[in-house]
Amino acid sequence: MSVSLLVIAALAALYLQGRLFRKGGLARLSYERKFDRSFCTEGDQVEMHERIANDKALPLPWLRLEALLSSELHFVNQDNLSVASGQRLQNHRSLFSLRGHTEIVRKHRVHCVRRGCYDLKTVTMSCGDLFGISQAVRTQQVDVRLLVYPRPAPLAELPLPWRGWHGEYTVRRWTVEDPFVFQGIREYRRGDPLRSIHWKATSRTGELHVREQGYTADRRIMVLLNVAVKEDMWGEVTDEPLIEWGIRCALTVVERGLAEGMPVGFGCNAASVDEPGRSTRIPPASGNLQHKDILDALAKLELTQQVNFPEFLRLESEQKEDPSDYVIISAFQSVRLKEQVEALRSRGCRVDVLPLEREVIRQ
């Protein structure tokens, strides 16, 4: 065979194998990605699972996977990975070969450094021929979300107004009987008022019995967080560590109230990643579901002010709900803010302001 025919045959083979990989390299190739749980607390480690399956006879000499992830997700073991990190995002890249009818499952340990809502939306897959001449590229939706909850601030490190108020509120709640809450009948004890005697039970048993009244949580708590660090701030938060500390303080106040069985709500003049352009507000309620809803809201908060805080308080004062007591967490107090605080107090609400101070931030 002449040299020219060999060259033509080699070129034809290169063309055909290149065409084969371009057309069929990514066919019947599936990819899945998920975390071992949907939420965790900042500082925790989670596992990210990847599954790549080549459900055809054609082997892939090389397959490259690329995805953009948040820089706050740190990969503990980076074997077979190339991670290029920027200030906000990191490019997660891996390269390997895959035989026909083969499945690969990989697990990565990920350290969740910071509170947030982390969406992994797409992955880009590239494959090619033996010589790297031809390649096929496909972007696939994965739509995986991980919520990283904030850690509550230590109660001892919260400003004094809340520490003092919490004890007073708890005592007031559990020592004031509600005449409309009836829990049952019990035997008379020395000191019980005569008006509480249950005459039917007394006549039936021959011994004095009284009605036992329940206790009331006739007030609810709204915890309001101001993400502005100064009065003239607008848009993105300029001191993120300070506001992140405020988020942790807000969570501590919420959890202490819920632990006592109080209805607690949360509001903030920043938006959620799921509802951009509007402030965040969760009406007061009690129980584990309320705790989960507020944790979700805190994880999803974007540190961008949507409305100035005095206006946020004005809108709060117009809520058509039963009166609440307020814990306001703010890095400053302006004249307009104080006016709105007084407006809430004029409605019979108790309002305490917890000042955010840069020097008390803890890690």
Helices and strands as residue ranges (DSSP letters): H 3-24, E 29-35, E 39-41, E 45-54, E 60-70, E 73-75, E 82-85, E 89-98, E 102-112, E 116-128, E 135-149, G 155-157, H 160-175, E 177-187, G 194-196, H 199-205, E 209-215, E 220-225, H 240-259, E 264-268, E 270-272, E 280-285, H 288-300, E 301-305, H 309-317, E 324-330, H 335-346, E 351-355, G 358-360
